[in-house]
């Protein structure tokens, strides 16, 4: 998917990329999803993903093509709709959460965002539970999982030391 940051204040919903490009006009379904949230004011971090009829992510090229579309957005949306998946909450109804530990931000996300718009998550220290979650994620067509420290504050930009991407290794060996 494409990383998005959704800002909501009342009925206003701008959507930005990781590089702070305003893509609001390109993603009306993301705006609509944000307007359906019970919060009045929120800053949420997530991804916009194009899904197939079976609910599995389409190849990244499909999402990239749809996300990059600036003209005839309605036709592109009808052909390749985007789904919002949120994974972090940076602000919620007056509470700034950027400096809060991950566990607090994730709890706020759970309160403010219905399950269909949240990235599935498991908190465990059990290797078998983690492996089952990873295997299920791969079986559903995703490239891997992110492992995040529950005590870490939010860090803008790319992954830092508090979170690491884990995905299968494919080699020709």
C-alpha positions, -999 to 999 in steps of 0.1 A, spaced: 0 0 0 8 37 0 15 54 33 -10 81 42 -15 104 71 -52 114 76 -60 146 94 -96 152 104 -111 182 120 -149 182 119 -158 177 82 -124 187 69 -101 158 59 -68 164 42 -48 133 33 -10 135 30 18 111 18 49 104 37 66 132 18 38 156 28 22 158 -6 -15 166 -3 -33 138 -21 -68 145 -8 -84 150 -42 -70 116 -54 -84 95 -26 -121 103 -20 -128 69 -5 -101 75 21 -117 109 29 -151 92 32 -137 65 56 -122 92 78 -155 111 79 -172 79 91 -150 78 122 -166 87 155 -138 112 163 -142 149 156 -104 156 155 -77 131 147 -44 126 130 -40 90 119 -12 71 102 -19 42 78 -19 29 43 -42 30 13 -44 -4 -3 -61 -16 -35 -78 -49 -27 -91 -76 -51 -126 -90 -50 -113 -117 -26 -101 -91 -1 -64 -98 -9 -41 -69 -17 -36 -64 -54 0 -62 -67 17 -29 -56 16 -16 -92 -22 -15 -91 -22 5 -59 6 28 -72 -13 34 -105 -45 42 -87 -29 63 -60 -10 83 -86 -41 91 -106 -48 128 -107 -74 129 -135 -107 111 -138 -104 100 -102 -140 88 -101 -135 63 -129 -102 51 -114 -120 47 -80 -148 27 -96 -122 4 -113 -96 2 -84 -110 14 -51 -86 20 -22 -92 7 13 -79 26 44 -59 6 69 -47 26 99 -19 16 123 -12 46 145 -30 75 162 -10 107 167 -38 130 179 -73 123 190 -100 148 200 -76 173 217 -51 148 230 -16 150 214 -2 114 213 31 118 194 52 115 225 30 88 241 42 52 241 30 29 213 6 10 236 -13 42 245 -15 53 208 -26 19 197 -54 19 224 -65 53 212 -66 39 176 -87 10 187 -112 33 204 -114 57 174 -113 34 144 -135 4 136 -117 -29 130 -122 -29 92 -100 2 90 -73 -9 115 -43 -30 106 -47 -64 124 -24 -65 154 -13 -90 180 5 -83 212 24 -113 224 57 -125 238 49 -161 227 70 -171 196 43 -196 184 16 -170 186 38 -146 167 46 -172 140 9 -180 136 1 -143 131 29 -140 106 19 -171 87 -17 -159 85 -6 -124 73 15 -140 45 -14 -164 36 -37 -133 31 -13 -119 5 7 -94 26 44 -91 23 51 -93 60 46 -78 94 59 -49 115 72 -56 150 69 -25 171 81 -17 206 51 -9 228 70 17 248 84 37 219 71 72 210 61 80 175 90 87 151 82 106 119 94 93 86 108 59 80 111 29 103 134 35 132 150 12 159 117 8 176 101 -11 148 113 -36 122 97 -51 91 97 -89 91 90 -107 58 99 -141 42 133 -143 26 133 -157 -9 167 -167 -23 180 -188 -52 203 -208 -29 
